[in-house]
Amino acid sequence: MCQPKHKIERKNSYHTEKKLSDVIKTGVDRDADIGLLGIPYDNGVKFSKGRPGARNAPDTIREQLNQYGTTFNIDYNTDISNLKIHDFGNIVTQEDDPKETYRRITKVLSEMVKHKIVPIVLGGSHDITYPAVTGVLHHYTPL
């Protein structure tokens, strides 16, 4: 269902502060506090005659985590380096079967929230929002 193949590697070793890429582990971990989940999908963009490319967002965001993003937030005086952050990889999408892709999105996000993992979804066109929110809301009372 997911492909945890991405290893976020730190490229800028001259910085002394901890980067997000230093603390993000690769692979599924049900004890994680935060889980990154890539959804490389842009059928919604194609359908609405927009410019495709949203499917590249998960990997592009991961690459940028190597250069930017420290674990310390100066505005909130908070360091998140003590959190267990895992990159769960990308959901396997099916360009020719949107319903199956949406089902997978809902299922994986529902499992993450069931295990008390705060999901951070990377990428995808706007049509992934509904199945993503549906997966999260399975574990909450109606709003």
Buried (B, 14 or more C-beta within 10 A) or exposed (E): EBEBEBEBEBEEEEEEEBBBBBBBEBBBBEEBBBBBBBBBBBBBBBEEEEEEEBBEBBBEBBBEBBEEBBBEEEEEEEBBBEEBBBBBBBBEBBEEEBEEBBBBBBBBBBBBBEBEBEBBBBBBBEBBEEBBBBBBBBEEEEE
